[in-house]
Amino acid sequence: MSTKAYNGAQVFATFGNRLIEGLGDGDDAIQVEFVDDTTTVRTGVGGSAVVSINQSISATVRVRLLRTSKSNDYMQRALNLWRDTGTFFPFTLKDARGKEVHACAKAAVQKQPSSGHGKAASDIEWMIVCPEMRSNQGGY
């Protein structure tokens, strides 16, 4: 059995071929979540079952940025361009030390993020929608 090392600083995300920088604090600064289950099971009265395969590979990506991150400016411009023209952007998330990669050729910012202010600076949370996310969870 071998021991492997994970380094969050070696996980890179790009949106519109631009590196997303200034990620927020926490273990979930970037999170990819698929919208639908791949498989559903339906069981009849007699106990027979059918397993259906869902072809949807749509996903949402949550990106938490530090309030001071320059990537907030870029994300805002991408959202504005989406609203004005319907322009999509490619999205990629890659762990440089492992085999994990998530890629979407046509992605868009889902909505304007919430803006909260208080004693301490809070992260800005951007949601990106990917109608067709190709993924390899991979290992090390």
Salt bridges, closest charged atoms under 4 A:
ASP28 OD2 - ARG62 NH2 2.94
ASP28 OD1 - ARG64 NH1 3.07
GLU100 OE2 - HIS102 NE2 2.85
GLU125 OE1 - ARG62 NE 3.77
GLU125 OE1 - ARG64 NE 2.97
GLU132 OE1 - ARG134 NH2 3.83
